[in-house]
Amino acid sequence: MDLTYPPEAEEFRGVISAWLRENLPNGWGNPEFSMTPDERRAFHQEWTAKLFEGGWICASWPAEYGGKGLSLLQQVVLTEEFARAGAPLRGDFFGDTLVGPTILQWGTDEQKRQFIPGILSGGISWCQGFSEPDAGSDLAGLKTRAELDGDEWVINGQKVWTTQAFDADYIFLLARTDPEAPKHAGISYLLVPMKQPGVEVRPIEQVDGSAEFNEVFFTNVRCPKENVIGGINNGWKVAMTTLGFERGTSATTGHRRFQKEFDEILRLAQERGVSHDPLTRQRLARSWSKIKIMQINGYRTLTDVLNGTHTTAALGACNKMFWSEAHQETMLLAMDILGMEGQILLGDDADNALLPGARRARTGYSVNNIQSLFFFSRSETIWGGAAEIQRNIVGERVLGLPKEPKPS
C-alpha cells in the first residue's frame, strides 16, 4: 500500500481545491455557517449549475460525451477534495454512477447519443430494478419476464426496494428474456420508461416513517426493442459491471461519513457524562479503530486497482461485510448512550442538516439523526449483498472452501 500520490495527482488536487474555494459560499465549512431551508434549496440549484459549468459532473467520462476523461487517480483526488471541503457532487447516483458508465461501456453509439446527454444534464432521472421479492441475494433467480412483441418488449413482473421510483423517468432493470436458458444466461438489461400505463409504484414505509423505497409492478409494460444494453441474454454480465461501479472512486473517502457520525456520538457521550465510563470508552475506541481500518482498507483497494492486483469480488465482499457490521455496532452504541430517551421521538428540527445517510422522516414521526441512522444501519448487512452471501464468497474464493450445498 502506497499512500504517496504522484506529483501530477497533487497538482490536480490544487486545481480542484482552488476551484472549490472560489465557488463555495463564504464561510462554508465553518462551524457557525448555516443556511435556511430556502437558502439551501437555492444553493443546490446554483451549485449544480456551477458543477456543470466547471465540468465536474461525470468528469471521468470521455470528453466527447461531456466529461473530462479523468484518470482513475484523478477521479479519486476529485472525490477526496470534494469530501474534504464537505461540498456535494451532483447527487444523481443512479444516472451518474451506475447506468451512465454502463451505457458508455456496453451501449451502442445510438444508445449513447440518446441517453448520455440527458444523464449528464440531469434531464433524465433513473431508478434501479434488480431486486425482487424472491431474488435479492440470489439476483439471478429473478422472475420478471420480457417477451418480444414486434418492435417492443412486453414486461410483466415485480421489483422491490426501488429507490426514487416515484420520480424516475426510466428504470434500468433485469428481466428474463429466455426462460429455457440457465438462470444466469437468459437475462437481459433493459432501459424502460416509467411514465406509462401498467407501471404501478407503491411506497414501502420504514419504521422511521420514511418511504424512500418502493415496490414497482409491471403489467404489460412496453419498452423499445433497441433499449437492450449489451445484447439480448447478456444482462448478467452487464449487471455485474453496474454493481462494480457502485464501489466507484470512493474507496479513500467512504469512511468519512462514519467518522462524522462517530464525532456526533462522541459529543453525545460527553454531553451525557458517560464518556468516562470504562465500558463506553472501550466501545468508543473500538468504533474509532474500525473506522480507521475502513480508511486503510480504502487505500489498499485503491492500490490494488492501480496495480491491477485486486480480486474484485473477494475484496469487495470483505469490505462490504466489515463496514456494514461495524456500522451496526457503532449505531447500537449510540442508542445505548441515548438510553431510555432513545425510545421516544427526539426529532431534529426540519431546519437542521442531516448527517450523511440519515433520512428525513414523515411529518408527525420525527426521529433525530442518530435514530434515523440506527434504523437504516439494520438494512446495510442485507442490501448490496447480504452478509451471509459475502461470507460464502470469501470462504469459496479466498479460503478455497467447498461450495455451499444447494437445497435438494
C-alpha positions as CSV (number, residue, x, y, z in Angstrom):
1,M,0.0,0.0,0.0
2,D,1.5,3.3,-1.1
3,L,0.0,6.5,0.5
4,T,2.1,8.8,-1.6
5,Y,0.3,10.3,-4.7
6,P,2.4,11.2,-7.7
7,P,3.2,14.9,-8.4
8,E,0.7,15.2,-11.2
9,A,-2.1,14.0,-8.9
10,E,-1.2,16.5,-6.3
11,E,-1.0,19.3,-8.9
12,F,-4.6,18.3,-10.0
13,R,-5.6,18.4,-6.3
14,G,-4.5,22.0,-6.2
15,V,-6.7,22.8,-9.2
16,I,-9.8,21.3,-7.5
17,S,-9.1,22.9,-4.2
18,A,-8.7,26.3,-5.8
19,W,-12.0,25.9,-7.7
20,L,-13.8,24.9,-4.5
21,R,-12.5,27.9,-2.6
22,E,-13.6,30.2,-5.4
23,N,-17.1,28.8,-5.8
24,L,-18.3,27.7,-2.4
25,P,-20.2,30.3,-0.3
26,N,-18.2,32.5,2.1
27,G,-17.8,30.8,5.4
28,W,-18.6,27.3,4.1
29,G,-17.2,24.7,6.4
30,N,-17.0,26.9,9.5
31,P,-18.9,25.5,12.5
32,E,-21.1,28.6,12.7
33,F,-22.1,28.5,9.0
34,S,-25.7,27.8,8.4
35,M,-28.4,28.2,5.8
36,T,-32.2,28.4,5.9
37,P,-34.2,25.8,4.0
38,D,-34.8,28.3,1.2
39,E,-31.2,29.2,1.1
40,R,-30.2,25.5,1.0
41,R,-32.6,24.9,-1.9
42,A,-31.2,27.9,-3.8
43,F,-27.7,26.7,-3.1
44,H,-28.2,23.3,-4.6
45,Q,-29.8,24.7,-7.7
46,E,-26.9,27.1,-8.2
47,W,-24.3,24.6,-7.2
48,T,-25.5,22.1,-9.8
49,A,-25.1,24.8,-12.5
50,K,-21.6,25.6,-11.3
51,L,-20.6,21.9,-11.3
52,F,-21.9,21.6,-14.9
53,E,-20.1,24.7,-16.0
54,G,-16.9,23.6,-14.3
55,G,-17.1,20.2,-16.0
56,W,-17.1,18.3,-12.7
57,I,-20.3,16.4,-13.3
58,C,-19.3,12.9,-14.6
59,A,-15.8,14.2,-15.1
60,S,-14.4,10.7,-15.6
61,W,-16.4,10.3,-18.8
62,P,-14.7,10.8,-22.2
63,A,-14.6,14.3,-23.5
64,E,-16.7,13.5,-26.5
65,Y,-19.6,12.7,-24.1
66,G,-19.2,15.8,-21.9
67,G,-16.7,14.6,-19.4
68,K,-13.0,15.5,-18.8
69,G,-11.7,12.0,-19.4
70,L,-10.1,11.9,-15.9
71,S,-7.8,9.0,-15.0
72,L,-8.7,6.8,-12.0
73,L,-6.3,8.6,-9.7
74,Q,-7.6,12.0,-10.8
75,Q,-11.2,10.8,-10.1
76,V,-10.0,9.7,-6.6
77,V,-8.4,13.1,-5.9
78,L,-11.5,14.9,-7.1
79,T,-13.7,12.8,-4.8
80,E,-11.2,13.4,-1.9
81,E,-11.2,17.2,-2.3
82,F,-14.9,17.5,-2.5
83,A,-15.3,15.3,0.6
84,R,-12.6,17.3,2.4
85,A,-14.5,20.5,1.7
86,G,-17.9,19.0,2.5
87,A,-19.0,20.0,-1.0
88,P,-21.6,17.9,-2.7
89,L,-21.0,16.4,-6.1
90,R,-24.2,16.1,-8.1
91,G,-26.3,13.6,-6.3
92,D,-27.9,11.6,-9.2
93,F,-26.3,8.3,-8.0
94,F,-28.2,6.1,-10.4
95,G,-27.6,8.1,-13.5
96,D,-24.1,9.4,-12.9
97,T,-22.6,6.4,-11.1
98,L,-24.5,3.4,-12.3
99,V,-26.4,3.4,-15.6
100,G,-24.4,6.2,-17.3
101,P,-21.0,4.4,-17.1
102,T,-22.8,1.1,-18.0
103,I,-24.2,2.7,-21.2
104,L,-20.7,4.1,-22.0
105,Q,-19.2,0.7,-21.7
106,W,-21.8,-1.6,-23.2
107,G,-24.2,0.7,-25.2
108,T,-24.3,1.3,-28.9
109,D,-23.5,4.7,-30.4
110,E,-27.2,5.3,-30.9
111,Q,-27.9,4.5,-27.2
112,K,-25.1,6.8,-26.1
113,R,-26.5,9.6,-28.2
114,Q,-30.0,9.0,-26.9
115,F,-29.3,8.7,-23.1
116,I,-25.9,10.2,-22.2
117,P,-26.7,13.9,-22.8
118,G,-29.8,13.6,-20.6
119,I,-27.9,11.9,-17.8
120,L,-25.1,14.5,-17.9
121,S,-27.5,17.5,-17.8
122,G,-29.8,15.9,-15.2
123,G,-32.7,15.9,-17.7
124,I,-33.4,12.2,-17.2
125,S,-33.9,10.7,-13.7
126,W,-33.3,7.0,-13.1
127,C,-34.1,4.1,-10.7
128,Q,-32.7,0.6,-10.5
129,G,-34.8,-2.5,-10.9
130,F,-32.7,-5.5,-9.8
131,S,-34.1,-6.9,-6.6
132,E,-37.3,-8.9,-6.5
133,P,-39.3,-10.5,-3.6
134,D,-37.6,-13.9,-4.2
135,A,-34.4,-12.7,-5.8
136,G,-32.5,-10.5,-3.5
137,S,-29.2,-12.1,-2.6
138,D,-29.9,-14.6,-5.3
139,L,-30.3,-12.0,-8.0
140,A,-30.1,-14.5,-10.9
141,G,-33.3,-16.1,-9.5
142,L,-35.4,-13.1,-10.8
143,K,-38.8,-13.9,-12.4
144,T,-39.7,-10.6,-14.2
145,R,-40.3,-11.6,-17.8
146,A,-39.8,-9.6,-21.0
147,E,-41.2,-11.0,-24.3
148,L,-40.7,-9.5,-27.7
149,D,-43.8,-8.3,-29.5
150,G,-42.8,-6.8,-32.8
151,D,-40.5,-3.8,-32.1
152,E,-41.2,-3.7,-28.4
153,W,-40.6,-5.8,-25.3
154,V,-43.6,-6.5,-23.1
155,I,-42.7,-6.7,-19.5
156,N,-44.5,-8.4,-16.6
157,G,-43.2,-8.8,-13.0
158,Q,-42.3,-7.0,-9.8
159,K,-39.3,-5.2,-8.4
160,V,-38.8,-4.3,-4.8
161,W,-36.6,-1.8,-2.7
162,T,-36.6,0.5,-5.7
163,T,-35.3,3.9,-4.6
164,Q,-36.6,7.0,-6.5
165,A,-39.2,5.0,-8.4
166,F,-41.8,7.7,-7.9
167,D,-39.7,10.4,-9.6
168,A,-37.8,8.4,-12.1
169,D,-38.2,8.8,-15.9
170,Y,-36.5,5.4,-16.6
171,I,-35.7,2.3,-14.8
172,F,-32.7,0.1,-15.8
173,L,-33.9,-3.4,-15.0
174,L,-33.1,-7.1,-15.4
175,A,-35.7,-9.3,-17.0
176,R,-35.7,-12.9,-18.1
177,T,-35.8,-13.0,-21.9
178,D,-35.1,-16.7,-22.3
179,P,-36.9,-18.8,-19.7
180,E,-35.3,-22.0,-21.1
181,A,-31.7,-20.9,-20.6
182,P,-29.7,-21.4,-17.4
183,K,-30.7,-18.8,-14.9
184,H,-27.6,-16.6,-15.4
185,A,-27.7,-16.9,-19.2
186,G,-31.3,-15.9,-20.0
187,I,-31.4,-12.4,-18.6
188,S,-31.3,-9.0,-20.4
189,Y,-30.6,-5.5,-19.2
190,L,-33.4,-3.1,-20.4
191,L,-34.0,0.7,-20.1
192,V,-37.7,1.0,-19.5
193,P,-39.8,4.2,-19.5
194,M,-41.6,4.6,-16.1
195,K,-44.2,7.2,-17.2
196,Q,-46.6,4.8,-18.9
197,P,-49.7,2.6,-18.3
198,G,-49.0,-0.6,-16.5
199,V,-46.3,0.8,-14.1
200,E,-47.5,0.9,-10.5
201,V,-45.3,2.3,-7.8
202,R,-46.1,1.5,-4.1
203,P,-44.1,3.1,-1.3
204,I,-42.7,0.8,1.4
205,E,-42.9,2.7,4.7
206,Q,-40.0,2.2,7.0
207,V,-40.0,2.0,10.8
208,D,-38.7,5.6,11.0
209,G,-41.7,6.9,8.9
210,S,-39.7,7.5,5.7
211,A,-40.8,5.8,2.4
212,E,-37.8,6.1,0.2
213,F,-38.1,2.5,-1.1
214,N,-40.8,1.3,-3.3
215,E,-42.4,-1.8,-4.9
216,V,-42.8,-1.5,-8.6
217,F,-45.3,-3.7,-10.5
218,F,-45.2,-4.1,-14.3
219,T,-48.3,-5.2,-16.2
220,N,-47.8,-5.4,-20.0
221,V,-45.4,-2.5,-19.8
222,R,-43.8,-1.6,-23.1
223,C,-40.1,-1.0,-23.9
224,P,-38.5,-0.3,-27.3
225,K,-36.7,-3.3,-28.8
226,E,-33.5,-1.3,-29.1
227,N,-33.3,-0.5,-25.4
228,V,-31.4,-3.6,-24.5
229,I,-27.9,-2.8,-23.2
230,G,-25.1,-5.2,-24.1
231,G,-27.2,-7.6,-26.2
232,I,-30.1,-9.9,-25.6
233,N,-29.5,-12.6,-22.8
234,N,-26.2,-10.9,-21.8
235,G,-27.7,-8.9,-18.9
236,W,-25.9,-10.8,-16.2
237,K,-22.5,-9.6,-17.4
238,V,-23.8,-6.1,-17.9
239,A,-25.3,-6.0,-14.4
240,M,-22.1,-7.1,-12.8
241,T,-20.5,-4.1,-14.5
242,T,-23.1,-1.8,-13.0
243,L,-22.6,-3.3,-9.5
244,G,-18.9,-2.8,-9.9
245,F,-19.4,0.9,-10.5
246,E,-21.1,1.1,-7.0
247,R,-17.7,0.9,-5.5
248,G,-16.6,3.7,-7.9
249,T,-13.8,6.0,-6.8
250,S,-14.9,6.5,-3.2
251,A,-12.5,3.9,-1.8
252,T,-10.5,6.6,0.1
253,T,-13.5,8.7,1.2
254,G,-16.1,6.1,2.1
255,H,-15.0,6.1,5.8
256,R,-15.7,9.9,6.1
257,R,-19.5,9.5,6.7
258,F,-18.8,7.1,9.5
259,Q,-16.2,9.5,11.0
260,K,-18.8,12.3,11.0
261,E,-21.3,10.0,12.8
262,F,-18.7,9.0,15.3
263,D,-17.8,12.6,16.1
264,E,-21.5,13.2,16.8
265,I,-21.8,10.1,19.0
266,L,-18.7,11.1,21.0
267,R,-20.1,14.6,21.5
268,L,-23.3,13.0,22.7
269,A,-21.4,10.7,25.2
270,Q,-19.5,13.8,26.5
271,E,-22.7,15.8,26.9
272,R,-24.4,12.9,28.9
273,G,-21.4,12.3,31.1
274,V,-20.8,8.7,30.0
275,S,-17.6,9.2,28.0
276,H,-15.5,8.4,31.2
277,D,-17.4,5.1,31.8
278,P,-14.8,2.3,31.1
279,L,-17.1,0.2,29.0
280,T,-18.4,3.1,27.0
281,R,-14.8,4.3,26.4
282,Q,-13.8,0.8,25.3
283,R,-16.7,0.7,22.8
284,L,-16.0,4.2,21.5
285,A,-12.3,3.2,21.0
286,R,-13.4,0.0,19.2
287,S,-15.7,2.0,16.8
288,W,-13.0,4.6,16.1
289,S,-10.4,1.9,15.4
290,K,-12.8,0.2,12.9
291,I,-13.3,3.5,11.0
292,K,-9.5,3.7,10.7
293,I,-9.5,0.2,9.4
294,M,-12.1,1.2,6.8
295,Q,-9.8,4.1,5.8
296,I,-6.8,1.8,5.5
297,N,-8.8,-0.8,3.5
298,G,-9.8,2.0,1.1
299,Y,-6.1,2.8,0.4
300,R,-5.5,-1.0,0.0
301,T,-8.3,-1.2,-2.5
302,L,-7.1,1.8,-4.5
303,T,-3.5,0.4,-4.5
304,D,-4.7,-3.0,-5.8
305,V,-6.8,-1.4,-8.5
306,L,-4.0,0.8,-9.7
307,N,-1.6,-2.1,-9.7
308,G,-4.1,-4.5,-11.3
309,T,-3.6,-6.9,-8.5
310,H,-7.1,-6.9,-7.0
311,T,-9.6,-9.7,-6.8
312,T,-12.7,-7.6,-7.1
313,A,-15.4,-10.0,-5.8
314,A,-13.4,-11.2,-2.8
315,L,-12.1,-7.8,-1.8
316,G,-15.5,-6.2,-2.2
317,A,-17.1,-8.9,-0.1
318,C,-14.6,-8.4,2.7
319,N,-15.0,-4.7,2.7
320,K,-18.8,-4.7,2.5
321,M,-19.1,-7.3,5.3
322,F,-16.7,-5.3,7.5
323,W,-18.2,-1.8,7.2
324,S,-21.8,-2.9,7.4
325,E,-21.4,-4.9,10.6
326,A,-19.1,-2.3,12.1
327,H,-21.7,0.4,11.4
328,Q,-24.4,-1.6,13.1
329,E,-22.2,-2.0,16.2
330,T,-21.5,1.8,16.3
331,M,-25.2,2.7,16.0
332,L,-26.1,0.3,18.7
333,L,-23.6,2.1,20.9
334,A,-25.2,5.4,20.0
335,M,-28.6,4.1,21.1
336,D,-27.2,2.8,24.3
337,I,-25.8,6.3,25.0
338,L,-29.2,7.8,24.4
339,G,-30.6,5.2,26.9
340,M,-34.4,5.1,27.5
341,E,-34.6,8.5,25.9
342,G,-33.8,6.9,22.6
343,Q,-37.2,5.0,22.7
344,I,-39.1,8.3,22.2
345,L,-39.2,10.6,19.2
346,L,-36.3,13.1,19.5
347,G,-36.9,14.6,16.1
348,D,-34.4,17.2,14.8
349,D,-35.8,20.5,13.7
350,A,-36.5,20.5,9.9
351,D,-34.0,23.3,9.5
352,N,-31.1,21.2,10.8
353,A,-28.9,19.5,8.3
354,L,-29.0,15.7,8.2
355,L,-25.9,13.6,8.7
356,P,-24.8,11.6,5.7
357,G,-27.0,8.5,5.5
358,A,-29.8,9.9,7.7
359,R,-33.3,10.2,6.2
360,R,-35.9,12.9,6.9
361,A,-38.9,11.0,8.3
362,R,-42.5,11.9,7.6
363,T,-44.3,14.7,9.3
364,G,-45.6,13.6,12.7
365,Y,-42.9,10.9,13.2
366,S,-39.8,13.0,13.9
367,V,-36.7,10.8,14.6
368,N,-33.4,12.6,15.0
369,N,-30.2,12.0,13.1
370,I,-29.0,9.2,15.4
371,Q,-32.3,7.3,15.5
372,S,-32.6,7.6,11.7
373,L,-29.1,6.2,11.2
374,F,-29.7,3.4,13.7
375,F,-32.8,2.3,11.8
376,F,-31.1,2.4,8.4
377,S,-28.0,0.6,9.6
378,R,-30.1,-2.5,10.2
379,S,-30.6,-2.9,6.4
380,E,-26.9,-2.5,5.5
381,T,-26.0,-6.1,6.0
382,I,-28.7,-7.0,3.5
383,W,-28.6,-4.6,0.6
384,G,-25.7,-4.7,-1.9
385,G,-25.2,-8.4,-1.0
386,A,-26.2,-9.9,2.3
387,A,-23.5,-10.6,4.9
388,E,-24.2,-14.3,4.6
389,I,-23.5,-14.2,0.9
390,Q,-20.4,-12.2,1.4
391,R,-19.1,-14.9,3.8
392,N,-19.8,-17.5,1.2
393,I,-17.8,-15.5,-1.4
394,V,-14.8,-15.1,1.0
395,G,-15.0,-18.8,2.0
396,E,-15.1,-20.1,-1.5
397,R,-12.9,-17.7,-3.4
398,V,-10.4,-16.7,-0.8
399,L,-10.1,-19.6,1.6
400,G,-10.9,-22.3,-1.0
401,L,-13.6,-23.9,1.0
402,P,-16.1,-26.2,-0.8
403,K,-19.2,-24.5,-2.2
404,E,-22.3,-24.4,0.0
405,P,-24.6,-27.3,-0.7
406,K,-27.7,-26.5,-2.8
407,P,-31.1,-27.2,-1.4
408,S,-32.4,-30.6,-2.5
